Amino acid sequence: MKILILGAGQVGGTLADNLASEGFDITLVDADPTVLEELRNKLDIQTVHGWASHPDVLRRAGADDADMLIAVTSSDEVNMVACQVCYSLFRTPTKIARIRSSSYLDREGFFSGEHMPIDVLINPEQVVTDNIRQMLEHPGALQVLDFADGRIQLVAVKAYYGGPLVGQELRFLRQHMPNVDTRVAAIYRRDRAILPQGNTVIEADDEVFFIAAREHINAVMAELRRVERPFKRVMIAGGGNIGLRLARAIEPYFSVKVIEFSKARCDSLAETLHQSVVLNMDATDRERLLEENIEQCDVFCAVTNDDEVNIMSSLLAKRLGVRQVVTLIGKPAYVDLVQGGDIEIAISPQQATTSSLLTYVRRADVARVHSLRRGAAEAMEAIAHGDARSSRVVGRAIRDIDLPTGVTIGAIARGDQVLIAHDDVVVEPGDHVILFVVDKRQVAAVERLFQVGITFF
């Protein structure tokens, strides 16, 4: 597949890195020659220097025979015009654009073939907001991922001393919870992946990924760690697009305070938010944080557009008594440095956006993809098609499916049913199969597994 990526910023660069490693034919366009040279020397990709929305630049980049356009420049307008040019002049089949401004997104029917021909809209701020909101609903979770329209969830938690299952083999999970069906998809111990077996013993500090129906998630979490009190008080540092979206989404359910350094932005936030308290202050001002009773706060979400401010304010909040901190970090190198210590959860907007985009480049019929562990692993919702003759999964029990090394099936969504993937479950046509891929290099093998043979037609 030939993919044209516009914008070599953090999102575009991360996406190019992910896709190039999977063997896609990638061409990257940007107006900054220095950035392009750095990426070209590091990745097996082609680069074109120029303005991303100009027809002559797009033609030089190969838009006339590209299968997909992904426009992720920093400008909504450039992204939109590029999609229009590729639709009108080059008939590019699939056009994906990152659009941030709510002024565009709130116009129903605007993004269509009749007006602005964009097939898929990606809004990074909304993706990040949804990720944080999910974690606020599940205290103690490191990550919460939705599948099958939210009916199935994959959750990552850190196992702690004192958890009922810590120090025991996984096969005892069903004895502890006879009325809850769940499956452990993967375990990471000191950053090394362990494929779970019945005799696998969970150790303290293990990062455990488990899958279950939405209504059973909190019950399973309680087996792996101390039961956490529900979050009630949330402080958000940063009143930009993400801070505003997050406050608006959670203020009906939590007591919310928003910290913003700009007085003008504070005035705007106060007019927009109805139940949140807006504070004009510096997020790293220790005395002001104490005045606002930071020690009584359950969660501190640092979502400014400055990585250093987010990291320092999160560390300060943790030292002053906040139960949990969630930190937005744009530079991938910073994520590995800080996550796991005082900063429990570090969110990368580039990685979240990449997850949203991966769904549309998979070769099999894939409903949803989540990139995990900074792109090293992947969770995928693949749809089974065909019959026992044309498919390598349909009509077979899970124990009989020849899964690639490091791949596990966690659950199956069949109509309104949620089936946890035990060995005797048989895959049927139309099933949504949730897979965990420990080694992302096996993604291509998973795609081939779900592709239908020619006999189906």
C-alpha positions, 0 to 999 in steps of 0.5 A, a space after each residue: 500500500 502506498 501512503 502519503 503523509 503530510 506533515 513531519 511533526 511529532 504525529 507525522 514522524 511517529 506514524 511514518 516510523 510505525 508504518 515504515 517498519 511494517 513495510 508500507 511504501 511511505 512518502 512524507 511531505 513537509 516544508 522543513 528540509 532539516 526535519 525531512 533529512 533527519 527522518 529520511 536518514 533514520 527511516 526507510 521512506 521517501 521525502 518531498 520538500 514543499 507546501 503540503 497542499 500545493 498540487 505540484 508538490 502533491 504530484 511530486 510526492 506521488 499523489 496520482 497513484 497513492 492509496 491513502 492520504 494522511 494529512 497531519 500538518 499543524 494547520 487544519 486549513 492545509 490538511 483540508 485543502 490537501 484532501 480537496 486537491 487529492 480528491 479533485 485532481 488525483 482521485 485518492 481513494 482514502 483521505 484522512 485529516 487531522 482537524 482540531 478546531 471545533 469551529 469546523 467539527 461542529 458543522 454537521 455534514 460539512 465533511 462530505 463529498 459534496 463539501 469537504 471530501 475527507 473520509 476520516 477525521 482525526 481529532 487528537 485532543 478528543 482522543 486524549 480526552 477520551 483516554 483520560 476520562 476512561 482512566 478516571 472512571 477506573 481508579 488504578 487503571 494505567 490504560 483502558 481501551 474500548 472494543 465492540 462499541 465499548 462492550 468489551 474493555 482491555 485494561 492495564 493495571 499494576 499488580 500490588 502487594 496485597 492483591 488477592 491474586 498476587 503470588 498465585 497462579 492465573 488458573 486460580 482467577 476463576 476460583 476467586 471470581 466464579 461469576 466473572 469471566 475474564 482472560 489475561 491477555 499479556 503480562 509485562 515484567 520489568 518491560 519483558 513480555 510474558 505470555 500468560 499460561 494457567 501456571 503463570 504466577 502474578 508478581 507484585 509490580 507486574 503490568 497486567 493486561 486483562 480483557 472482560 465485559 465492561 461491567 466486570 472490569 472493576 471486579 477484576 481490578 480488585 483481584 490484582 491490586 488494592 481496591 481504590 476509592 472512586 475519584 471525586 476531585 480532579 484538578 486540571 493544569 492547562 486550559 487549552 483545547 484538551 483541558 477545556 474538552 476534559 473539564 467539559 466532559 467530566 464536570 457533571 461527574 467530578 468536582 473539577 478545578 482548572 488551572 490556567 496561566 493566561 487571564 484572557 483564557 481564564 475568562 473564556 473558560 469561565 464563560 464556557 464551563 458551567 460547574 468547574 472552578 477556573 483559577 488564574 495561576 501558575 501550575 508550578 506555584 507551590 503556595 497557590 496549590 496548597 491554598 487550593 487544597 491540592 492534598 485533598 485532590 484525587 487526580 491531577 491532570 497536567 495537559 498544558 502544551 509544555 512538556 516541562 511544565 506538565 512534568 514539573 507540576 505533576 511531580 510537585 502535585 504528587 509530593 503535595 499529596 495527590 493520589 494520582 497524576 496523569 501527565 501529557 507528554 509530547 516528546 516520546 523520550 520523556 515518556 520512558 524517563 518519567 512513567 512508572 515513578 511518581 508519574 503513574 500515567 504518561 499520555 503521548 498524544 502522538 501515540 494516541 493519534 497513531 492508534 486511531 490512524 492504524 485502524 484504517 491501514 490494516 489489510 484485514 477487515 479491522 474495526 479498531 486498533 490500539 497501539 500499546 507500550 509506545 508502539 511495541 505492542 498492539 491490540 486489534 479488533 478483527 472481523 472474521 469472514 468466510 467459512 471453514 474452507 476459505 478462512 483460517 479462523 472461522 469454524 475453528 475452536 480457538 485452541 485449533 487456530 494457528 496463531 502467530 508467536 506472541 499473539 493471544 485472542 482475548 474475547 469475541 463479540 458476537 451480536 450482543 454477546 461477549 464471549 471470553 476466549 476459552 480454548 473451546 470457543 468456536 469462531 463464527 462468521 461476523 465475529 469481532 475477535 479481540 487480539 493482543 499482539 505482544 510483538 508488533 512485527 507479527 501484525 502482518 501475520 495476523 492480517 493474513 490470518 483474517 484474510 479470506 481465501 479465494 474459495 469464498 468468492 
